[in-house]
């Protein structure tokens, strides 16, 4: 399937991306020890290939892939999926069993300026990336959010977001009051690394903990993706939902 493409004229300042793919994907993997989540087939293609294509369509020219679990196997497979005109760096996270904030911190020495951040298990169309890049304020943390809360598959597992206007004021899966969902697509200033370091407890932290701290300091902006499509792929049920949606889009 070809994801929707569009103009990239406003994207010249954000051309670098970080993809977090260090975890083992245990919720989707089950007991299969040979399983690599970014390579799971989704509608006939590896899951990570959709992300790579969407980034390429949006004008990204450099990808930093944070690997951990079965890192060498993943490096070999992913290298074959990246277009030749995109520079790719693989960054090893030896503490891959810790939270995803630690994975992002391993990329701190490898990115220069504002960068696009996403996860290897999220699907989204190019329109979502383009909207984020076009509307981002590069001095802040910009979070792509979905206000179509009633359409979210497995809402209980989603990362909830509370906003006031375009400002994000709280981020947590356990939020009782929320009006949007975090899509898993962000444009980050380098300051995000400082917040993640401060969020550490016993050497561990999640991305959400760093984001929430920045939100409390008024440094996070929510950018609504509108009618753009996305889907987290974290469980067998989510995988089936993603395949059904992709096949439906392909028919249209």
Secondary structure as UniProt FT lines:
FT   TURN            9..10
FT   TURN            12..13
FT   STRAND          16..21
FT   HELIX           26..29
FT   TURN            30..31
FT   TURN            33..34
FT   HELIX           37..39
FT   STRAND          41..42
FT   TURN            43..44
FT   STRAND          45..46
FT   HELIX           47..57
FT   TURN            58..59
FT   STRAND          62..67
FT   TURN            69..70
FT   HELIX           71..79
FT   TURN            80..81
FT   TURN            84..85
FT   STRAND          87..92
FT   TURN            94..97
FT   HELIX           100..105
FT   TURN            106..110
FT   STRAND          115..119
FT   TURN            120..121
FT   STRAND          122..124
FT   HELIX           126..135
FT   TURN            138..139
FT   STRAND          141..146
FT   HELIX           149..151
FT   TURN            153..154
FT   HELIX           155..157
FT   STRAND          160..164
FT   TURN            165..166
FT   STRAND          167..172
FT   TURN            173..174
FT   STRAND          180..188
FT   HELIX           191..199
FT   TURN            202..203
FT   HELIX           207..216
FT   TURN            217..218
FT   STRAND          220..224
FT   TURN            226..227
FT   STRAND          230..232
FT   HELIX           236..251
//
